[in-house]
Amino acid sequence: MNIVLFNNDLRISDHQPLTEAARAGEVLPVYVFEPSQWKETPLSARHFQFVVESLEELSQSIEEKGGKLLVAIDELETVLGKLLDTYDSINLFAHNDNRLKDKVGGWAKQNQQLLFSFGSDLENISVKLFNNRLNSYLKEPIAEVPNRIDVPSKIPDFLFADFKKLNNFRVKGSKIRFGQQGGEMKAIETLDSFLEGRFTNYIENQQKPLPSSLSSSRLSAYITWGNISVRTIYQKTDEKLQACELEEDKIQLAEFLSKLTARVNICSMKIEHQQLGDVREIKREWNEEWFQRWLQGRTGIPIIDAAMRSLDKTGWMNFSLRAMVTSFFANTLLLDEQKLSAALAELYLDYEPAVHDFYIQQQSGMKGKMKIIDPVKIGRQLDPDGTFIRRYIPELSKLPDGYIHEPWLYPAFYQLGYEAPMVDVKKAYKNARLQHQAIEKKGKSGRKKEEGQTEQLSFDI
């Protein structure tokens, strides 16, 4: 039996495992919800909601081709074992996937079953070879959608196609009402709207909280969950770039493509969690109250609170805001970044472990140069007129512009109903700088850049 294992590739277009399996004969498309994965990783209810939305659309697309998408709730190896018991012999088709590779590859070898994996192999190779191999892959023809997907007559009882059965699957966190909806069609619509005109201010608006939500591609969640392939994005964007008459438009799209390939690069790297002793020396003891106020957007520092509230509500922030809230917590407040990392991962709808870990290490000083930020100063740069702050902090909606970034200076501050700042921002900033300067004087803080990597990378796509 030919079994297609869906994971972070929830689409029917440019899906080579599905295409090849359909050519080979009857196909059993399967998605497995592993309880351990949803319990032991930062995946939360908002991710679950996005995946279910994606699966519902994927199911419909497969049914239109005559097939049927089946779902299982169990550990992957257990599911594979049950499938082998049912069919005696199985051929597994899947994309190259870091999470699946070890589990499925090991199981297939141990049980003497065939695994056919597809996609570019970009791990543990030189920069030159990586670039050549990636460019070759991105320019390959898009895998054709099967004309027909034949369903086997025998389907084991533990598989189901009724998504209502997922209602009892318990996942931590809460769903969001205002986030992006999962599904291949939504991904395609998002890419099309970007290429039809949203891209024209891509570079100019990258750091601006509200404008960036429109002029960024907003494809990150769709890439993470595979509603659209990177190859499809690259080829459609490159086609648009070649057709552009204005040089400025070409620059915008070229910048976007550079960030797209940088993201692929990071996803192919093995991210090791570094524990640098010099940085650990200056960390404070854990402060749960500070953590909760930061997480809930109640620090009393407007730009930080607006960013965290917007993330909770929508599941997305631009790169500048991500860098700011991370750096403020880890480098200015000098609190351990590991719990912060898990909390942000649970909130980011586009959470991709490799990219996320790289972000956290980059912004908390574990990679490259540590950046200590003054949130008031940065807030003025990112949101000079306070439009973003007022949208997400209604307590400050009527505050005069001159006080929007430092509301505690407003004469009637205590009538606003907004929290007083949990720290003296200037003192915290100054103290953090002194602490880090002391490390630098010891000569401990030099960090070597990894081959082919710049000191600071942004994947704001």
MARVO-401991 format. One record per residue (C-alpha): x, y, z; residue number from 0. Coordinates in Angstrom, 2 decimals. Layout:
! residues N
(node (X Y Z) NUM);
...
***
This chain:
! residues 461
(node (0.00 0.00 0.00) 0);
(node (1.24 3.48 -0.90) 1);
(node (0.95 5.77 2.10) 2);
(node (1.55 9.53 1.92) 3);
(node (2.54 10.99 5.29) 4);
(node (1.52 14.62 5.50) 5);
(node (3.24 16.80 8.07) 6);
(node (4.24 20.41 7.46) 7);
(node (3.20 20.13 3.80) 8);
(node (-0.56 20.63 3.97) 9);
(node (-1.33 21.21 0.30) 10);
(node (-2.00 19.36 -2.91) 11);
(node (0.01 21.56 -5.32) 12);
(node (3.75 20.94 -5.76) 13);
(node (3.49 17.90 -3.51) 14);
(node (5.83 15.37 -5.08) 15);
(node (5.21 12.55 -2.56) 16);
(node (1.49 12.66 -3.39) 17);
(node (2.18 12.88 -7.11) 18);
(node (4.56 9.90 -7.10) 19);
(node (2.36 7.80 -4.84) 20);
(node (-0.66 8.38 -7.09) 21);
(node (1.38 7.17 -10.08) 22);
(node (2.30 4.02 -8.20) 23);
(node (-1.29 2.93 -7.54) 24);
(node (-3.79 3.18 -4.68) 25);
(node (-2.98 5.89 -2.15) 26);
(node (-3.73 6.32 1.53) 27);
(node (-3.07 9.99 2.48) 28);
(node (-2.56 10.17 6.26) 29);
(node (-2.03 12.92 8.82) 30);
(node (-1.02 11.92 12.35) 31);
(node (-1.71 14.00 15.45) 32);
(node (0.90 12.80 17.93) 33);
(node (-0.15 13.54 21.53) 34);
(node (3.49 13.76 22.63) 35);
(node (4.29 16.41 20.04) 36);
(node (1.40 18.64 21.09) 37);
(node (2.18 18.14 24.77) 38);
(node (5.97 18.37 24.85) 39);
(node (6.57 21.19 22.33) 40);
(node (5.36 24.82 22.30) 41);
(node (2.60 23.96 19.82) 42);
(node (-0.65 25.44 21.11) 43);
(node (-4.36 25.76 20.37) 44);
(node (-3.78 28.45 17.75) 45);
(node (-1.46 26.13 15.84) 46);
(node (-3.95 23.29 16.19) 47);
(node (-6.71 25.51 14.83) 48);
(node (-4.55 26.48 11.83) 49);
(node (-3.65 22.84 11.12) 50);
(node (-7.28 21.69 11.30) 51);
(node (-8.34 24.48 8.94) 52);
(node (-5.58 23.40 6.56) 53);
(node (-6.57 19.75 6.78) 54);
(node (-10.22 20.50 6.09) 55);
(node (-9.31 22.22 2.84) 56);
(node (-6.73 19.56 1.98) 57);
(node (-9.35 16.88 2.55) 58);
(node (-11.71 18.57 0.11) 59);
(node (-8.96 18.93 -2.51) 60);
(node (-8.07 15.25 -2.25) 61);
(node (-11.72 14.19 -2.42) 62);
(node (-12.13 16.19 -5.64) 63);
(node (-9.46 13.90 -7.11) 64);
(node (-11.27 10.79 -5.92) 65);
(node (-9.14 10.25 -2.82) 66);
(node (-9.70 10.50 0.90) 67);
(node (-7.60 12.11 3.63) 68);
(node (-7.41 10.03 6.80) 69);
(node (-6.41 11.18 10.27) 70);
(node (-4.96 9.29 13.23) 71);
(node (-4.41 10.28 16.84) 72);
(node (-1.47 8.28 18.19) 73);
(node (2.31 8.18 18.17) 74);
(node (3.70 7.94 14.65) 75);
(node (5.53 4.64 15.11) 76);
(node (2.37 3.08 16.54) 77);
(node (0.34 4.28 13.54) 78);
(node (2.91 2.87 11.12) 79);
(node (2.85 -0.44 12.96) 80);
(node (-0.94 -0.65 12.66) 81);
(node (-0.77 0.19 8.96) 82);
(node (1.80 -2.54 8.41) 83);
(node (-0.43 -5.03 10.24) 84);
(node (-3.32 -4.03 7.98) 85);
(node (-1.53 -4.17 4.63) 86);
(node (1.42 -6.52 5.30) 87);
(node (3.64 -4.30 3.11) 88);
(node (3.68 -0.52 2.80) 89);
(node (5.54 2.09 0.77) 90);
(node (5.92 5.40 2.60) 91);
(node (6.01 8.68 0.68) 92);
(node (7.00 11.90 2.46) 93);
(node (8.88 15.15 2.10) 94);
(node (12.33 15.53 3.61) 95);
(node (11.41 16.63 7.10) 96);
(node (13.70 16.88 10.10) 97);
(node (11.07 15.61 12.52) 98);
(node (9.87 12.77 10.33) 99);
(node (13.26 11.76 8.98) 100);
(node (14.55 10.06 12.12) 101);
(node (11.25 8.52 13.17) 102);
(node (10.02 7.29 9.81) 103);
(node (13.44 6.47 8.40) 104);
(node (14.39 4.46 11.45) 105);
(node (11.06 2.66 11.56) 106);
(node (11.15 1.83 7.83) 107);
(node (14.65 0.41 8.07) 108);
(node (13.87 -1.62 11.16) 109);
(node (10.69 -3.04 9.63) 110);
(node (12.16 -3.50 6.14) 111);
(node (9.66 -1.18 4.44) 112);
(node (10.39 1.33 1.70) 113);
(node (10.55 5.08 2.36) 114);
(node (10.56 7.47 -0.61) 115);
(node (11.47 10.98 0.50) 116);
(node (11.40 14.06 -1.71) 117);
(node (12.77 17.58 -1.63) 118);
(node (16.20 19.14 -1.61) 119);
(node (18.80 17.69 0.74) 120);
(node (20.43 20.80 2.21) 121);
(node (21.75 19.65 5.56) 122);
(node (25.41 19.58 6.58) 123);
(node (26.86 20.84 3.31) 124);
(node (29.15 23.73 2.41) 125);
(node (27.78 27.18 1.65) 126);
(node (28.69 26.90 -2.04) 127);
(node (27.08 23.50 -2.41) 128);
(node (24.04 24.70 -0.44) 129);
(node (23.52 27.65 -2.76) 130);
(node (23.94 25.54 -5.89) 131);
(node (21.65 22.81 -4.63) 132);
(node (18.99 25.24 -3.41) 133);
(node (19.00 27.26 -6.64) 134);
(node (18.68 24.07 -8.64) 135);
(node (15.76 22.88 -6.52) 136);
(node (13.92 26.21 -6.65) 137);
(node (14.06 26.24 -10.44) 138);
(node (12.87 22.68 -10.93) 139);
(node (9.39 22.29 -12.48) 140);
(node (6.51 22.36 -10.01) 141);
(node (5.23 18.85 -9.23) 142);
(node (1.96 18.24 -11.05) 143);
(node (-1.25 17.69 -9.11) 144);
(node (-2.43 14.09 -9.65) 145);
(node (-5.35 13.75 -12.05) 146);
(node (-6.78 11.05 -9.84) 147);
(node (-6.13 9.61 -6.41) 148);
(node (-7.41 6.04 -6.03) 149);
(node (-8.68 5.01 -2.61) 150);
(node (-7.94 1.51 -1.30) 151);
(node (-10.99 -0.60 -0.55) 152);
(node (-9.59 -1.59 2.83) 153);
(node (-9.16 1.23 5.37) 154);
(node (-8.29 0.41 9.00) 155);
(node (-10.80 1.42 11.66) 156);
(node (-8.37 3.53 13.67) 157);
(node (-8.19 6.08 10.84) 158);
(node (-10.99 8.61 10.45) 159);
(node (-12.05 11.40 8.09) 160);
(node (-14.57 13.15 10.36) 161);
(node (-12.76 16.21 11.76) 162);
(node (-15.37 16.59 14.51) 163);
(node (-13.53 13.79 16.28) 164);
(node (-10.68 16.25 16.85) 165);
(node (-12.87 18.37 19.13) 166);
(node (-11.85 16.24 22.11) 167);
(node (-8.13 16.59 21.41) 168);
(node (-6.86 18.79 24.22) 169);
(node (-4.15 21.33 23.44) 170);
(node (-2.73 24.04 25.69) 171);
(node (-3.37 27.71 25.04) 172);
(node (-6.36 29.35 23.43) 173);
(node (-7.55 29.86 19.88) 174);
(node (-7.42 33.29 18.24) 175);
(node (-10.19 35.08 16.38) 176);
(node (-8.12 37.53 14.38) 177);
(node (-5.26 35.37 13.11) 178);
(node (-4.67 34.13 9.60) 179);
(node (-6.76 31.17 8.48) 180);
(node (-5.02 27.99 7.39) 181);
(node (-5.37 26.41 3.97) 182);
(node (-3.76 26.25 0.55) 183);
(node (-6.21 28.66 -1.08) 184);
(node (-5.55 31.27 1.62) 185);
(node (-1.82 30.87 1.03) 186);
(node (-2.19 31.33 -2.72) 187);
(node (-4.46 34.34 -2.25) 188);
(node (-1.93 35.89 0.13) 189);
(node (0.94 35.41 -2.32) 190);
(node (-1.12 36.75 -5.21) 191);
(node (-2.16 39.89 -3.32) 192);
(node (1.47 40.49 -2.35) 193);
(node (2.67 40.23 -5.94) 194);
(node (-0.25 42.25 -7.27) 195);
(node (0.80 45.34 -5.32) 196);
(node (1.41 44.94 -1.60) 197);
(node (5.12 44.39 -2.24) 198);
(node (5.74 47.93 -3.53) 199);
(node (6.49 49.25 -0.01) 200);
(node (8.04 46.03 1.26) 201);
(node (11.42 47.49 2.27) 202);
(node (10.17 50.89 3.41) 203);
(node (7.54 49.45 5.77) 204);
(node (9.51 46.51 7.18) 205);
(node (10.09 48.10 10.57) 206);
(node (6.76 49.89 10.92) 207);
(node (4.35 47.88 13.11) 208);
(node (1.07 48.56 11.31) 209);
(node (2.20 49.23 7.70) 210);
(node (4.35 46.08 7.73) 211);
(node (1.28 43.94 8.44) 212);
(node (0.06 44.95 4.97) 213);
(node (3.25 45.23 2.91) 214);
(node (5.01 42.15 4.28) 215);
(node (4.16 39.03 2.34) 216);
(node (2.43 37.51 5.41) 217);
(node (3.38 34.09 4.07) 218);
(node (5.39 32.91 7.06) 219);
(node (2.63 30.81 8.67) 220);
(node (1.73 29.29 5.31) 221);
(node (5.37 28.35 4.72) 222);
(node (5.70 26.89 8.20) 223);
(node (2.72 24.59 7.75) 224);
(node (3.35 23.91 4.07) 225);
(node (0.14 25.39 2.67) 226);
(node (2.37 26.59 -0.14) 227);
(node (5.83 25.43 -1.20) 228);
(node (8.87 27.66 -1.14) 229);
(node (9.46 26.62 -4.74) 230);
(node (6.03 27.94 -5.77) 231);
(node (6.66 31.24 -3.98) 232);
(node (10.10 31.59 -5.52) 233);
(node (9.00 30.88 -9.09) 234);
(node (5.92 33.11 -8.97) 235);
(node (7.93 35.94 -7.41) 236);
(node (10.80 35.57 -9.86) 237);
(node (8.32 35.63 -12.74) 238);
(node (6.84 38.85 -11.38) 239);
(node (10.30 40.33 -10.86) 240);
(node (11.30 39.64 -14.46) 241);
(node (8.13 41.33 -15.68) 242);
(node (8.59 44.48 -13.57) 243);
(node (9.36 47.65 -15.50) 244);
(node (10.33 49.80 -12.51) 245);
(node (13.76 49.19 -11.01) 246);
(node (12.40 49.99 -7.54) 247);
(node (9.87 47.18 -7.84) 248);
(node (12.63 44.76 -8.80) 249);
(node (14.61 45.81 -5.72) 250);
(node (11.62 45.12 -3.46) 251);
(node (11.08 41.63 -4.84) 252);
(node (14.79 40.79 -4.87) 253);
(node (14.94 41.69 -1.16) 254);
(node (11.97 39.45 -0.47) 255);
(node (13.59 36.54 -2.33) 256);
(node (16.83 37.00 -0.38) 257);
(node (14.91 36.68 2.88) 258);
(node (13.04 33.67 1.58) 259);
(node (16.28 31.82 0.78) 260);
(node (17.81 32.94 4.09) 261);
(node (14.89 31.29 5.86) 262);
(node (15.47 28.05 3.95) 263);
(node (19.13 28.26 4.93) 264);
(node (18.34 28.51 8.63) 265);
(node (15.83 25.65 8.41) 266);
(node (18.58 23.44 7.02) 267);
(node (21.00 24.23 9.85) 268);
(node (21.31 22.31 13.06) 269);
(node (20.66 24.89 15.77) 270);
(node (22.48 24.08 18.99) 271);
(node (21.32 25.74 22.19) 272);
(node (24.33 27.59 23.47) 273);
(node (24.85 28.19 27.16) 274);
(node (27.49 30.92 27.30) 275);
(node (28.91 31.25 30.77) 276);
(node (29.75 34.95 30.47) 277);
(node (26.14 35.85 29.67) 278);
(node (24.81 33.59 32.41) 279);
(node (26.94 35.43 34.95) 280);
(node (24.92 38.61 34.65) 281);
(node (21.43 37.13 34.54) 282);
(node (19.05 38.04 37.35) 283);
(node (17.22 35.51 39.44) 284);
(node (13.95 34.57 37.78) 285);
(node (11.14 37.08 38.36) 286);
(node (7.79 35.45 37.65) 287);
(node (5.85 38.69 38.15) 288);
(node (7.96 40.46 35.49) 289);
(node (7.54 37.52 33.16) 290);
(node (3.76 37.50 33.50) 291);
(node (3.48 41.26 33.04) 292);
(node (5.68 41.08 29.94) 293);
(node (3.70 38.14 28.54) 294);
(node (0.33 39.79 29.16) 295);
(node (1.35 43.22 27.85) 296);
(node (1.24 44.88 31.26) 297);
(node (4.81 46.13 31.67) 298);
(node (3.69 49.77 31.69) 299);
(node (5.99 50.42 28.70) 300);
(node (3.65 51.19 25.76) 301);
(node (5.55 49.81 22.77) 302);
(node (6.34 46.54 24.60) 303);
(node (2.76 46.12 25.76) 304);
(node (1.27 46.96 22.36) 305);
(node (3.56 44.42 20.70) 306);
(node (2.69 41.62 23.13) 307);
(node (-1.03 42.35 23.00) 308);
(node (-1.01 42.38 19.21) 309);
(node (0.83 39.05 19.19) 310);
(node (-1.69 37.51 21.56) 311);
(node (-4.55 38.75 19.40) 312);
(node (-3.21 38.03 15.90) 313);
(node (-0.34 35.53 16.24) 314);
(node (2.02 37.76 14.24) 315);
(node (4.57 40.53 14.74) 316);
(node (7.11 41.98 12.36) 317);
(node (10.80 41.32 12.85) 318);
(node (11.54 44.64 14.57) 319);
(node (8.93 44.02 17.24) 320);
(node (10.06 40.41 17.72) 321);
(node (13.62 41.60 18.20) 322);
(node (12.52 44.35 20.58) 323);
(node (10.40 42.25 22.97) 324);
(node (13.05 39.52 23.06) 325);
(node (15.97 41.86 23.61) 326);
(node (14.10 43.84 26.26) 327);
(node (13.36 40.71 28.26) 328);
(node (16.69 38.90 27.87) 329);
(node (19.21 41.74 27.55) 330);
(node (17.67 44.73 29.32) 331);
(node (15.80 42.98 32.14) 332);
(node (18.57 40.33 32.17) 333);
(node (16.17 37.42 32.58) 334);
(node (16.75 33.92 31.22) 335);
(node (15.60 33.62 27.62) 336);
(node (14.56 29.96 27.64) 337);
(node (11.12 30.45 29.19) 338);
(node (10.65 33.50 27.00) 339);
(node (11.43 31.39 23.96) 340);
(node (8.77 28.81 24.82) 341);
(node (6.18 31.51 25.54) 342);
(node (6.75 33.29 22.24) 343);
(node (6.76 30.03 20.29) 344);
(node (3.34 29.23 21.73) 345);
(node (2.04 32.59 20.48) 346);
(node (3.67 32.85 17.04) 347);
(node (1.32 31.31 14.49) 348);
(node (4.31 30.87 12.16) 349);
(node (6.39 29.05 14.79) 350);
(node (9.09 27.07 13.03) 351);
(node (11.57 25.59 15.54) 352);
(node (14.79 26.19 13.57) 353);
(node (13.94 29.77 12.64) 354);
(node (12.57 30.54 16.10) 355);
(node (15.63 29.18 17.91) 356);
(node (17.90 31.15 15.60) 357);
(node (15.90 34.33 16.28) 358);
(node (16.09 33.86 20.04) 359);
(node (19.81 33.13 20.05) 360);
(node (20.43 36.05 17.71) 361);
(node (18.50 38.58 19.78) 362);
(node (19.58 37.36 23.21) 363);
(node (23.27 37.56 22.43) 364);
(node (23.92 33.84 22.00) 365);
(node (24.79 34.49 18.34) 366);
(node (26.72 37.53 17.22) 367);
(node (26.63 40.85 19.03) 368);
(node (24.22 41.37 21.90) 369);
(node (21.84 44.27 21.38) 370);
(node (20.49 46.15 24.37) 371);
(node (17.51 48.32 23.59) 372);
(node (15.88 51.35 25.12) 373);
(node (12.18 50.58 24.46) 374);
(node (11.18 54.25 24.70) 375);
(node (13.73 55.30 22.11) 376);
(node (12.95 52.33 19.84) 377);
(node (9.25 52.89 20.31) 378);
(node (9.55 56.44 19.00) 379);
(node (11.46 55.17 15.97) 380);
(node (9.00 52.40 15.12) 381);
(node (5.74 54.11 16.00) 382);
(node (6.41 57.87 16.10) 383);
(node (2.80 59.00 16.19) 384);
(node (1.64 56.18 18.48) 385);
(node (-0.90 54.73 16.04) 386);
(node (0.14 51.16 16.80) 387);
(node (0.15 51.77 20.55) 388);
(node (-3.31 53.32 20.52) 389);
(node (-4.74 50.40 18.53) 390);
(node (-3.70 47.81 21.08) 391);
(node (-3.73 49.84 24.29) 392);
(node (-7.16 51.50 24.45) 393);
(node (-6.26 53.00 27.85) 394);
(node (-3.91 55.34 25.99) 395);
(node (-6.14 56.03 22.98) 396);
(node (-6.80 59.65 23.93) 397);
(node (-3.37 60.45 25.32) 398);
(node (-1.62 63.45 23.70) 399);
(node (1.15 62.52 21.25) 400);
(node (3.86 63.99 23.47) 401);
(node (3.18 61.43 26.21) 402);
(node (2.31 58.33 24.19) 403);
(node (5.72 56.68 24.70) 404);
(node (6.16 57.85 28.30) 405);
(node (2.63 58.03 29.70) 406);
(node (3.93 58.07 33.30) 407);
(node (5.00 61.68 32.66) 408);
(node (1.41 62.70 31.89) 409);
(node (0.04 64.85 34.77) 410);
(node (-3.15 62.80 35.00) 411);
(node (-1.44 59.43 34.48) 412);
(node (-3.23 57.62 37.31) 413);
(node (-6.59 58.45 35.77) 414);
(node (-5.75 56.59 32.56) 415);
(node (-6.20 53.09 33.99) 416);
(node (-2.83 52.00 32.58) 417);
(node (-0.13 50.23 34.56) 418);
(node (2.83 52.12 35.95) 419);
(node (6.11 50.87 34.43) 420);
(node (7.43 47.80 36.23) 421);
(node (11.00 49.13 36.00) 422);
(node (12.67 52.47 35.57) 423);
(node (13.41 52.14 31.87) 424);
(node (16.46 54.43 31.83) 425);
(node (18.03 52.77 34.88) 426);
(node (17.41 49.26 33.56) 427);
(node (18.92 50.18 30.20) 428);
(node (21.96 51.80 31.80) 429);
(node (22.50 48.88 34.19) 430);
(node (22.30 46.34 31.37) 431);
(node (24.83 48.26 29.30) 432);
(node (27.25 48.39 32.21) 433);
(node (26.87 44.66 32.83) 434);
(node (27.55 43.80 29.20) 435);
(node (30.47 46.21 28.95) 436);
(node (32.05 44.43 31.89) 437);
(node (31.81 41.15 29.98) 438);
(node (33.35 42.69 26.89) 439);
(node (36.31 43.96 28.90) 440);
(node (36.98 40.41 30.03) 441);
(node (37.33 39.49 26.37) 442);
(node (34.84 36.68 26.73) 443);
(node (32.11 37.85 24.49) 444);
(node (33.67 37.33 21.07) 445);
(node (31.59 35.01 18.96) 446);
(node (32.54 33.51 15.65) 447);
(node (30.05 33.86 12.87) 448);
(node (28.90 30.59 11.40) 449);
(node (29.97 29.86 7.87) 450);
(node (27.88 31.79 5.40) 451);
(node (25.91 33.69 8.06) 452);
(node (25.70 37.40 8.67) 453);
(node (25.68 38.69 12.21) 454);
(node (22.05 39.76 12.07) 455);
(node (19.45 38.21 9.78) 456);
(node (15.80 39.11 9.32) 457);
(node (13.28 36.69 7.86) 458);
(node (10.41 39.16 7.86) 459);
(node (8.57 37.64 4.91) 460);
***
